Amino acid sequence: QVQLVESGGGLVQAGGSLGLSCSASGSNIMTMGWYRQAPGKQRELVAVIISGDRTNYADSVKGRFTISRDNAKNTVYLQMNSLKPEDTAVYYCNAEQLRVGGYYTYWGQGTQVTVSS
């Protein structure tokens, strides 16, 4: 089992910055990332970082958000700059663990990010 503990988020004005962090328990955590879900919308990928530090971003956040990872601490970070009201959502940490039998996916409890105009 993997437990994810998120921190960060909050309220910020448009154009501002916020940082999120997520620490994972357990071993063999291969991919970590962030997803978000706005009211009335489906959960969507924000950014992921794959073992080996390969990254993937949603087009809507490229150039504004940066994902990074401290492998020793099993912690993933999301630095969000130039925030827009449309970035308002609950942000969920995601981790994939490689175990015997395959990959297992885990989710954090979610943290609210609100960007005011």
C-alpha positions as CSV (number, residue, x, y, z in Angstrom):
1,Q,0.0,0.0,0.0
2,V,1.1,3.5,-0.7
3,Q,-0.1,6.6,1.1
4,L,0.1,10.0,-0.4
5,V,0.2,13.1,1.7
6,E,-0.4,16.4,-0.1
7,S,0.3,19.9,1.1
8,G,0.1,23.4,-0.5
9,G,-2.7,24.9,-2.4
10,G,-4.9,27.7,-1.3
11,L,-6.2,31.0,-2.7
12,V,-4.2,33.3,-4.9
13,Q,-4.9,36.1,-7.3
14,A,-4.5,35.7,-11.1
15,G,-0.9,36.0,-12.1
16,G,0.3,34.7,-8.8
17,S,2.1,31.5,-7.8
18,L,1.5,28.5,-5.6
19,G,3.4,25.3,-4.9
20,L,2.1,21.8,-4.2
21,S,4.0,18.9,-2.7
22,C,3.1,15.2,-2.3
23,S,5.0,12.6,-0.3
24,A,4.6,8.9,-0.9
25,S,5.2,6.1,1.4
26,G,6.4,2.8,0.1
27,S,8.9,1.7,-2.5
28,N,9.1,1.2,-6.2
29,I,7.2,4.4,-7.0
30,M,7.6,4.7,-10.7
31,T,5.5,7.6,-11.8
32,M,4.2,10.5,-9.8
33,G,2.1,13.3,-11.0
34,W,-0.7,15.8,-10.5
35,Y,-4.3,15.7,-11.9
36,R,-7.0,18.3,-11.3
37,Q,-10.8,18.3,-11.3
38,A,-12.8,21.5,-11.6
39,P,-16.5,21.6,-10.7
40,G,-18.6,19.8,-13.3
41,K,-15.6,18.6,-15.2
42,Q,-13.7,15.4,-15.5
43,R,-10.4,14.8,-13.8
44,E,-7.6,15.8,-16.1
45,L,-3.8,15.4,-16.2
46,V,-1.8,18.4,-15.2
47,A,1.8,17.0,-15.2
48,V,3.6,13.7,-14.5
49,I,7.2,12.8,-13.9
50,I,8.3,9.4,-14.8
51,S,11.2,7.4,-13.3
52,G,14.2,8.9,-14.9
53,D,12.8,12.4,-14.7
54,R,10.9,12.4,-18.0
55,T,8.0,14.8,-17.7
56,N,4.7,15.3,-19.5
57,Y,2.5,18.4,-19.2
58,A,-1.0,19.3,-20.2
59,D,-0.9,21.9,-23.0
60,S,-2.8,24.3,-20.9
61,V,0.0,24.5,-18.3
62,K,3.1,24.2,-20.4
63,G,5.5,27.1,-19.7
64,R,3.7,28.0,-16.4
65,F,3.9,24.9,-14.3
66,T,6.9,22.9,-13.4
67,I,6.9,19.4,-11.9
68,S,9.9,18.0,-10.1
69,R,10.7,15.1,-7.9
70,D,13.0,14.2,-5.0
71,N,13.5,10.5,-5.5
72,A,15.2,10.1,-2.2
73,K,12.2,11.5,-0.4
74,N,9.5,10.0,-2.8
75,T,8.2,13.5,-3.0
76,V,6.8,15.3,-6.0
77,Y,6.4,19.0,-6.4
78,L,4.3,21.2,-8.6
79,Q,5.3,24.9,-8.9
80,M,2.5,26.8,-10.5
81,N,3.2,30.3,-11.9
82,S,1.2,32.8,-13.8
83,L,-2.0,31.2,-12.4
84,K,-5.3,31.8,-14.2
85,P,-8.8,31.6,-12.9
86,E,-9.3,28.5,-15.1
87,D,-6.6,26.7,-13.1
88,T,-9.1,26.7,-10.2
89,A,-9.7,23.0,-9.2
90,V,-9.0,20.3,-6.7
91,Y,-5.6,19.0,-7.4
92,Y,-4.9,15.3,-6.8
93,C,-1.5,13.7,-6.4
94,N,-1.1,10.4,-8.2
95,A,1.5,7.7,-7.9
96,E,2.1,4.4,-9.6
97,Q,3.8,1.6,-7.8
98,L,5.4,-1.4,-9.5
99,R,4.7,-4.5,-7.5
100,V,4.6,-8.2,-8.4
101,G,1.7,-8.5,-10.8
102,G,1.9,-5.1,-12.3
103,Y,1.3,-1.4,-11.6
104,Y,-0.9,-0.1,-8.9
105,T,-2.3,3.4,-8.9
106,Y,-2.9,5.6,-5.8
107,W,-4.5,8.9,-5.2
108,G,-4.1,11.7,-2.6
109,Q,-7.0,13.2,-0.9
110,G,-6.9,16.4,-3.0
111,T,-6.1,20.0,-2.3
112,Q,-8.0,23.0,-3.4
113,V,-6.4,25.6,-5.6
114,T,-8.5,28.7,-6.1
115,V,-7.4,31.5,-8.5
116,S,-9.4,34.8,-8.2
117,S,-9.6,37.2,-11.1
